[in-house]
Amino acid sequence: MNKDFALTETTYYILLSLTEPRHGYGIMQQAEALSNGRVRLAAGTLYGALSTLCEKGWILLLPVVEGSRKKEYMLTEKGFDVLCGEIERLRALLQSGDAVLGGLRK
């Protein structure tokens, strides 16, 4: 689980985008859609993040289909656990905020 650190919003949406195999451009589109346009990944940012996430074992570069230049990535079990831990952490933040501010905002 992810109790010792918080994911960046970019990393969170990249991992969330990879619950099914996607290539780089597909990850960019999915992250933007899931974040309602808040997260827009530039190619340099994305490919640097993908390299780091592969090194951590959170995602996997799938075998490249012969004759294709598309590289597809997919979430690993470790990445899934990290993502689930982040969702739990975010839920705890929301619960704390609701407990303090619950009746203050309508």
GUMAR-435525 format. One record per residue (C-alpha): x, y, z; residue number from 1; residue in three letters. Coordinates in steps of 0.2 Angstrom, whole numbers, m for minus. Example, Ala and Ser with C-alpha at 12.3 -4.5 7.8 and 13.67 -1.06 7.14 Angstrom:
BEGIN
SITE    xx    yy    zz drenba guke
SITE    62   m22    39      1  ala
SITE    68    m5    36      2  ser
This chain:
BEGIN
SITE    xx    yy    zz drenba guke
SITE     0     0     0      1  met
SITE     5    18    m2      2  asn
SITE     5    25    16      3  lys
SITE    22    33    16      4  asp
SITE    21    45     1      5  phe
SITE     8    54   m10      6  ala
SITE     8    52   m28      7  leu
SITE     9    67   m39      8  thr
SITE    m7    71   m49      9  glu
SITE     2    67   m65     10  thr
SITE     8    50   m58     11  thr
SITE    m9    46   m52     12  tyr
SITE   m18    49   m68     13  tyr
SITE    m4    39   m78     14  ile
SITE    m7    24   m67     15  leu
SITE   m26    26   m68     16  leu
SITE   m24    27   m87     17  ser
SITE   m15    10   m87     18  leu
SITE   m28    m1   m80     19  thr
SITE   m28    m7   m98     20  glu
SITE   m14    m7  m110     21  pro
SITE   m11    10  m119     22  arg
SITE     2    18  m129     23  his
SITE     9    35  m125     24  gly
SITE    m4    45  m135     25  tyr
SITE   m18    35  m127     26  gly
SITE   m11    38  m110     27  ile
SITE   m11    57  m113     28  met
SITE   m29    57  m119     29  gln
SITE   m35    46  m105     30  gln
SITE   m26    56   m92     31  ala
SITE   m34    72   m99     32  glu
SITE   m51    64  m100     33  ala
SITE   m51    57   m82     34  leu
SITE   m45    73   m75     35  ser
SITE   m58    84   m84     36  asn
SITE   m44    93   m93     37  gly
SITE   m34    97   m78     38  arg
SITE   m19    86   m82     39  val
SITE   m11    88   m99     40  arg
SITE     4    78  m102     41  leu
SITE    18    84  m114     42  ala
SITE    27    70  m122     43  ala
SITE    44    74  m113     44  gly
SITE    35    73   m96     45  thr
SITE    25    58  m100     46  leu
SITE    40    47  m107     47  tyr
SITE    51    53   m92     48  gly
SITE    37    47   m80     49  ala
SITE    35    31   m90     50  leu
SITE    53    27   m88     51  ser
SITE    53    30   m70     52  thr
SITE    37    20   m67     53  leu
SITE    45     5   m77     54  cys
SITE    60     6   m66     55  glu
SITE    50     6   m50     56  lys
SITE    40    m9   m57     57  gly
SITE    24     0   m56     58  trp
SITE    21    m2   m75     59  ile
SITE    27   m14   m88     60  leu
SITE    32   m10  m106     61  leu
SITE    23   m24  m116     62  leu
SITE    32   m33  m130     63  pro
SITE    32   m22  m146     64  val
SITE    22   m30  m160     65  val
SITE    33   m33  m175     66  glu
SITE    32   m19  m188     67  gly
SITE    24    m7  m176     68  ser
SITE    33     8  m168     69  arg
SITE    20     9  m154     70  lys
SITE    25     5  m137     71  lys
SITE    11     0  m125     72  glu
SITE    12     0  m106     73  tyr
SITE     2    m8   m93     74  met
SITE     0    m7   m74     75  leu
SITE     8   m21   m64     76  thr
SITE     2   m29   m48     77  glu
SITE    14   m18   m38     78  lys
SITE     7    m2   m48     79  gly
SITE   m11    m8   m44     80  phe
SITE    m7    m9   m26     81  asp
SITE     1     8   m26     82  val
SITE   m14    15   m35     83  leu
SITE   m26     8   m23     84  cys
SITE   m16    14    m8     85  gly
SITE   m16    32   m15     86  glu
SITE   m35    31   m17     87  ile
SITE   m36    25     1     88  glu
SITE   m25    40     6     89  arg
SITE   m36    52    m4     90  leu
SITE   m52    45     4     91  arg
SITE   m44    48    21     92  ala
SITE   m41    66    16     93  leu
SITE   m58    69    11     94  leu
SITE   m65    61    27     95  gln
SITE   m55    73    37     96  ser
SITE   m60    88    27     97  gly
SITE   m78    83    28     98  asp
SITE   m77    80    47     99  ala
SITE   m70    98    49    100  val
SITE   m79   107    36    101  leu
SITE   m95    96    34    102  gly
SITE  m108   109    40    103  gly
SITE   m98   125    34    104  leu
SITE  m100   123    15    105  arg
SITE  m116   121     6    106  lys
